[in-house]
């Protein structure tokens, strides 16, 4: 059950990252989506959503690897 919850928690930021890529791609092809009044705003929102989604997944993986001691000295916690 906990693995299923972890998968669900990781799928949502992945979907957000994909949506961010879609918004940026639409901007490059001059396709304006409904809630955005300007192309530059659509690209900016897409970029931010993409970065947030990728950062969450990367942070999750780094936390898991630190807990299992898979990381090099460079990425270990400084307090321990």
C-alpha angles and dihedrals in degrees: 000000000000092000089054091051091048090051092050091049091052096044095060096059088043090056089048091053091050090050089051091053089049092053092049092047091050089052092053089053092046095247111147115204122215106258095046120079096193135038093228090054091050091052092047093050090046092050093049093047090048093050093047092050094048093044092053093051092044092049091049092052093046091050091050093047092048090051091052092042095241097133129091123249090268094067100039120114112273094217096061 
